[in-house]
Amino acid sequence: MAPPQEIPTIYTLEDIESVVSDPQFAVELIDAIQEGFVAYSKGNFNAAPIQTLGAPPMAPFVNVDNYSAQTCVKSGYITGGDHYVTKIASGGNPHPNSGLMQLYSQKTGKFEMLLLDDGLLTELRTAAVGSVAARMLAPDLSDEAACIGVLGTGVQARYQLQYLAHVTGCRNVRVWGRTEKNTVQFIKDMEAEGWNVTPVESSQHLLQPPTNDWYCPLIVTTTSSRVPLLKLDGSKLSKRPLHITCIGSDSTGKLELDPKLVAAADLLVADSRIQTQERGEFEDAIKQGLVSLESITELGELVLEKKSWRSNDDNDARFTVFDSSGVAVQDCIIASMFALRASK
């Protein structure tokens, strides 16, 4: 007779929300994600190849108009850590996010914990990396007139602002959304959280504002676009510092920035250098020969260098871009953080 099956500890979305809703969790997650990228860049993280289902070059899941959902599977472990983690996250039009994370013991291989998070932990770990990039690369946002530009009005756009609130005091936002309905709702929701939000008519206005008082030193892009939404219109950008954090391009073929805009940056930073060849905001620029793989710095390398790329001079026209296509180390970090807190 087979021995009794051991059932992993199961946490529901409600269980998970009760832990991650603590503001201190967000603060600690930002720091932990930063250290996770250091481990990745030092070669101390072991990542399996990413699986992306339902998105090009694979066939869509179903032949339905405006259906753009995809499923992403990421797995990996930190050398010497307690667990290895497998994450399955699904989302996209027209359905809400869903998904789960599985934690296994590195020592025994035992399936120890199942997190039925409906994709929430993926959203939060993605928001955390945006905050890491902002505090390392974004220009000074202390001026009362400073604005954060947001491209997109979805769930991740909201989480980006919620987590940015832990690393900057700026509360002024310019937002562009595809539909008026979603933009109006986004403004209503974020103003209820203490943000001053103004819509812009064109996505390009975030990059090249019609007036100086609309200038956004930090722009965060969060859409699933497959065509450029921000372009290098003309030969030059504003003669003021600028950083763009790109979040939306998490699979092959997605892009929010024109490749020529990417090539115009003074510094390109990615969560994973090798991954930029197949997915993310730098993919097209590399394939077109506008950017070399060697010119891209990993976020973990930037932390290790202890070199600040932040500009505090309004006349310093430094332009930086960070691209996050998603690395399994983020999933390992947040899953392990949750497991530690939940077990107390």
HELIX and SHEET records of a PDB file:
HELIX    1   1 LEU A   13  VAL A   20  1                                   8    
HELIX    2   2 PRO A   23  SER A   41  1                                  19    
HELIX    3   3 LEU A  120  LEU A  137  1                                  18    
HELIX    4   4 VAL A  155  LEU A  164  1                                  10    
HELIX    5   5 GLU A  180  GLU A  191  1                                  12    
HELIX    6   6 GLN A  204  LEU A  207  1                                   4    
HELIX    7   7 ASN A  212  TRP A  214  5                                   3    
HELIX    8   8 PRO A  259  ALA A  263  1                                   5    
HELIX    9   9 ILE A  274  GLN A  277  5                                   4    
HELIX   10  10 GLU A  283  LYS A  287  1                                   5    
HELIX   11  11 LEU A  293  SER A  295  5                                   3    
HELIX   12  12 LEU A  299  GLU A  305  1                                   7    
HELIX   13  13 ALA A  328  ALA A  342  1                                  15    
SHEET    1   A 6 THR A   9  TYR A  11  0                                        
SHEET    2   A 6 PHE A 111  LEU A 115  1                                        
SHEET    3   A 6 HIS A  95  SER A 105 -1                                        
SHEET    4   A 6 HIS A  83  GLY A  92 -1                                        
SHEET    5   A 6 GLN A  70  ILE A  78 -1                                        
SHEET    6   A 6 PHE A  45  ALA A  47 -1                                        
SHEET    1   B 6 THR A   9  TYR A  11  0                                        
SHEET    2   B 6 PHE A 111  LEU A 115  1                                        
SHEET    3   B 6 HIS A  95  SER A 105 -1                                        
SHEET    4   B 6 HIS A  83  GLY A  92 -1                                        
SHEET    5   B 6 GLN A  70  ILE A  78 -1                                        
SHEET    6   B 6 GLN A  51  LEU A  53 -1                                        
SHEET    1   C 8 ASN A 196  PRO A 199  0                                        
SHEET    2   C 8 ASN A 172  TRP A 176  1                                        
SHEET    3   C 8 ILE A 148  LEU A 151  1                                        
SHEET    4   C 8 LEU A 218  THR A 221  1                                        
SHEET    5   C 8 LEU A 242  CYS A 246  1                                        
SHEET    6   C 8 PHE A 319  ASP A 323  1                                        
SHEET    7   C 8 LEU A 267  ALA A 270  1                                        
SHEET    8   C 8 ILE A 296  GLU A 298  1                                        
END                                                                             
